[in-house]
Amino acid sequence: MSAEAPIPDAALLGMHQNMVRIRKFEEKVADLVTSGEIITPCHLYIGQEAVATGVCASLRVDDYVFSTHRSHGHYLSKGGDGKRLMAELYCRANGCSRGKGGSMHITSPDIGLPGSSAIVAGTIPIAVGSALSFSIQKRDSVSVSFFGDGAVDEGVFYESLNFSALKRLPVIFICENNLYSTHMPISDCISDTQIYKKAEPFNMPGLRVDGNDAIEVFRAARWAVERARAGEGPALIECMTYRWRGHVGPNYDIDKGLRSEDELKYWMSRCPIKFLEETLIERGVLSLSDKRQVYEKIEEEVEDAVAFAKGGPFPEERDLSKDVFKM
């Protein structure tokens, strides 16, 4: 299938629903963190929904996704259960990481998300290792590494690009460039902010896409995934996007002087969900009535997830050493 091949209406509607699900889930989490009901540190994905959605829509269940501390959107996009994710944020035993991972260490191997890590760039080489195992086993599965722009400061990023290109591994590197490395503008961190060009020295294709356009992200990811499955090696896709909330927590960080209110308003005006909705309505794929029903259904799902989480048990002390390992 060509990267420019038409996208079925059902797939477009599925991407829309997933983006709304992420947004409503994260907004609820922000409220629960503010009220003190959720105490695990949460890095919210609001504003970046098109990236995880577009990439994961191009994947199969047997493809692997490796995430970061900002992992909720990746988990939900890969097919994760919102109830189990909410339970994990409440640190309950029925959470997807059995109450031991919290927000920053989401894991769900059953959906193809072996793990996430709070270590910057920490899962990049792990994704490469999984791709190597796929290659050795002659499987046509693909491994995807999500990471932020700050991860390109780490040496392991370049080592991973080199090794994966050398071995022509089926791994896709997805840089979610939200313009800030924690609280520092990316322009203050690296001399060349065109991250996608860092693939060139390793003889690897690099693309930069509008990370707020789910359709553009999907097309780029589909192209990269198809060539990886065909044995043509890795690719780097830089998705330009923006997180609405602070680096961690529900606040907007305007009062801290880290970014301007005008900058935030500009990116909020480029809301990825609004952009996709306008496209679908214009094409006649989504009606205003359909849109209203999607929001109502998902808001109900989120409330059900909260109730499920609150009703779950905390991990037992006797289970403290279960589901963990030591080196």
WOCORFEN-V347804 format. One record per pair of residues at least 4 apart in sequence whose ideal C-beta (glycine too) atoms are under 6 Angstrom apart, sorted by the first residue. I is the first residue (numbers start at 1). J is the second residue. D is the distance in Angstrom with one decimal. If there is no record, write none. Layout:
# WOCORFEN-V347804
I;J;D / I;J;D
This chain:
# WOCORFEN-V347804
1;5;4.8 / 3;219;5.1 / 3;222;5.6 / 3;223;3.6 / 7;11;5.2 / 7;12;5.7 / 9;285;5.0 / 12;280;6.0 / 12;285;5.8 / 15;53;5.1 / 15;57;5.4 / 15;214;5.1 / 16;276;5.5 / 17;294;5.6 / 18;53;4.9 / 18;77;5.7 / 19;49;4.2 / 19;53;5.1 / 19;273;4.9 / 20;294;5.7 / 20;298;5.3 / 21;76;5.9 / 21;298;5.1 / 22;45;5.9 / 22;49;4.6 / 22;73;4.8 / 22;76;5.4 / 23;49;5.9 / 23;273;6.0 / 24;298;5.1 / 24;299;5.8 / 24;302;5.2 / 25;82;5.9 / 25;302;5.6 / 26;44;4.8 / 26;45;5.6 / 26;46;4.8 / 28;302;5.0 / 29;42;5.7 / 30;250;3.6 / 32;37;4.4 / 32;38;4.3 / 33;38;5.0 / 33;42;5.6 / 33;250;5.1 / 34;250;5.3 / 38;89;5.1 / 40;89;5.8 / 40;102;3.7 / 40;103;4.9 / 41;248;5.5 / 42;103;4.5 / 43;69;4.9 / 43;70;4.1 / 43;248;5.1 / 44;245;4.6 / 45;70;5.7 / 45;72;5.3 / 45;73;3.6 / 46;244;4.6 / 46;245;5.5 / 47;242;5.2 / 47;243;5.0 / 47;244;3.9 / 48;176;5.9 / 48;241;4.7 / 48;243;5.9 / 49;53;5.8 / 49;272;5.3 / 50;54;5.6 / 50;212;5.4 / 50;214;4.0 / 50;217;5.5 / 50;272;3.7 / 51;176;5.3 / 51;211;4.9 / 51;217;5.8 / 51;239;4.6 / 51;241;5.8 / 52;56;5.8 / 52;73;4.0 / 52;74;4.9 / 52;77;4.0 / 53;77;5.2 / 53;214;5.2 / 54;214;4.5 / 54;217;2.9 / 54;218;4.0 / 54;221;5.8 / 55;174;5.7 / 55;221;4.4 / 56;77;3.8 / 56;78;5.1 / 57;218;5.3 / 58;218;5.9 / 58;221;4.2 / 58;222;4.3 / 58;225;5.0 / 59;63;4.1 / 61;112;5.6 / 62;141;4.9 / 63;112;5.6 / 63;141;5.3 / 63;142;4.7 / 64;112;5.3 / 64;114;5.9 / 64;130;5.0 / 64;143;4.7 / 65;74;5.8 / 65;78;5.2 / 65;112;5.9 / 65;113;5.1 / 65;144;4.9 / 66;123;3.8 / 66;126;5.7 / 66;127;4.4 / 66;145;5.1 / 67;71;3.9 / 67;74;4.2 / 67;116;3.5 / 67;146;5.4 / 68;146;6.0 / 68;147;5.9 / 69;104;4.4 / 69;118;4.3 / 71;75;5.8 / 71;106;4.5 / 71;116;4.1 / 73;77;5.9 / 74;146;5.7 / 75;80;3.9 / 75;85;5.7 / 75;106;5.1 / 75;113;5.9 / 76;80;5.3 / 78;111;5.0 / 78;112;5.8 / 78;113;5.1 / 79;111;4.6 / 80;85;5.8 / 80;108;5.5 / 80;111;5.6 / 82;305;4.6 / 83;305;4.6 / 83;308;4.2 / 84;95;5.8 / 84;96;4.2 / 85;96;5.8 / 86;305;4.0 / 86;306;6.0 / 86;309;4.2 / 87;92;4.3 / 87;94;4.9 / 87;95;3.9 / 87;309;4.2 / 87;312;4.9 / 88;95;3.0 / 88;96;5.0 / 88;97;5.3 / 89;103;5.6 / 90;309;4.2 / 91;99;4.7 / 92;99;5.1 / 92;309;5.8 / 92;312;3.4 / 93;98;5.6 / 93;99;4.7 / 93;313;5.0 / 93;315;4.7 / 94;312;4.1 / 95;99;4.9 / 96;108;4.8 / 97;101;3.1 / 97;105;6.0 / 97;107;5.1 / 98;323;5.7 / 99;315;4.4 / 101;105;3.4 / 104;118;4.2 / 106;116;4.8 / 107;115;4.5 / 108;113;4.7 / 109;114;5.2 / 117;122;4.1 / 117;123;5.1 / 120;150;5.7 / 120;151;5.4 / 121;151;3.9 / 121;154;3.8 / 121;156;5.3 / 121;157;5.4 / 123;127;6.0 / 124;145;4.9 / 124;147;5.8 / 124;156;6.0 / 124;157;5.8 / 124;160;4.8 / 125;156;5.4 / 125;160;5.1 / 127;143;4.6 / 127;145;3.6 / 127;171;5.6 / 128;160;4.7 / 128;164;5.1 / 128;171;5.5 / 130;143;4.3 / 131;143;4.0 / 131;169;3.9 / 131;170;5.1 / 131;171;3.8 / 132;169;5.8 / 134;139;4.6 / 134;141;4.8 / 134;170;5.6 / 135;169;5.7 / 140;229;4.8 / 142;170;4.8 / 142;225;5.3 / 142;228;4.9 / 143;171;4.6 / 144;172;4.8 / 145;173;5.4 / 146;174;4.9 / 147;151;3.9 / 148;176;5.5 / 149;177;4.3 / 149;181;6.0 / 149;186;4.8 / 150;181;3.4 / 151;157;5.6 / 152;157;5.3 / 152;195;5.6 / 156;160;6.0 / 161;202;4.6 / 162;202;5.4 / 164;169;4.3 / 164;171;5.0 / 164;234;4.3 / 165;202;4.3 / 165;203;5.6 / 165;204;4.7 / 168;233;3.9 / 169;234;5.8 / 170;228;4.0 / 171;234;4.7 / 172;224;4.9 / 172;235;5.7 / 173;236;4.4 / 174;237;5.4 / 175;195;5.2 / 175;238;4.6 / 176;239;5.5 / 176;241;5.9 / 177;238;5.5 / 177;240;5.4 / 178;241;5.3 / 178;242;5.2 / 178;243;4.7 / 179;186;5.5 / 181;186;5.7 / 181;189;5.0 / 182;247;5.1 / 183;247;5.9 / 183;258;5.0 / 184;188;5.1 / 184;189;5.9 / 186;193;5.5 / 187;193;5.6 / 195;238;4.6 / 196;206;3.9 / 196;207;5.7 / 196;208;4.3 / 196;236;6.0 / 196;238;3.9 / 197;206;5.9 / 199;204;4.1 / 199;206;3.2 / 199;236;4.0 / 204;234;5.7 / 205;235;4.8 / 206;236;4.4 / 207;220;5.4 / 207;237;5.0 / 208;238;4.5 / 209;216;4.9 / 209;217;5.7 / 209;220;4.9 / 209;239;5.6 / 210;216;5.1 / 211;239;3.2 / 211;240;4.9 / 211;241;3.3 / 212;241;5.7 / 212;270;5.2 / 212;272;4.2 / 214;276;5.2 / 217;239;5.9 / 218;222;6.0 / 220;237;5.3 / 221;225;6.0 / 224;235;4.0 / 227;232;4.1 / 242;267;3.9 / 245;250;5.8 / 246;251;4.8 / 246;253;4.1 / 253;258;4.7 / 254;261;5.2 / 259;263;5.1 / 280;285;4.3 / 280;286;3.7 / 281;286;5.3 / 286;290;5.2 / 286;291;5.8 / 315;319;5.5
